[in-house]
Amino acid sequence: MDFFRGLYIIPWSKNYISISLDVLIVAFLIYKTYTTLRRTRGIQLLLGVGIIWISGSLAEYLGFELLEWILTNIRPALVFAIIVLLQPELRRLTGDLARIRLLRLFFLKPTFDLDPIVEAVRIMSQEKTGSIIVLVKDISLKDISENAVPMDAQVTSEILQTIFFKNSPLHDGAVIIEQNRIVCAASYLPMSSSVEIATLGARHRSALGLSEETDAIIIVTSEETGDITICYEGEMLHPVKPLELKALVSSLMSGTRRSKDDSLRKSKEKDTGVSI
């Protein structure tokens, strides 16, 4: 409140630029925080914290000494509770900030030969082989790949099909591809914390979870239906036809998103038609 009261006494002729930038930056951060937390359990936690904080102020105003004492001692710990309990959402928020176009100028442009990837996905879709293929863009996945099986192999359709073959020891988990090399296999991705996707299988939930925290493109084939799904920036594109897979991935790689028609619809998290 002191900030807004001070606006009346600041000489706007000298400070309007810095004040405008200050307000815009704060508004942008609030907007990004809200859009990141609105479909997660984090928003419920923040609402609970807000209720406790307001209750403490009301207790002080109404003279409820015991309640005021309890809430006054609880409120300092709420900051640490938010940091600990909102770790996935905070990682997602920092990832969203890293996706700003201006910041992408400082990243190495990813390069991929999509033909062997598309061919492998097409065959695995026909054979109903479950798979998760992660294409790394600007945000590094080193913390995930370090806990997986290292490979450093050339990307070929045959290798991808062999990895996800049902009896293969590496078929569980995801393959991570970076700069046209298979970095690792059998990597386990963070599950999405969205409260609206409880009906999705583990494969799609983990793919969506990684897309919420990074700018990676994740291609999933269903073990039950053979359907192809793409997860990107917290959204699910489903179903994707094999013939349009390469064009869609190329457009996401370049940062230009093709308009979605009847054959490719944005799958909301509440959609129950996606199976593992």
Disulfide bonds with the S-S distance in Angstrom:
none
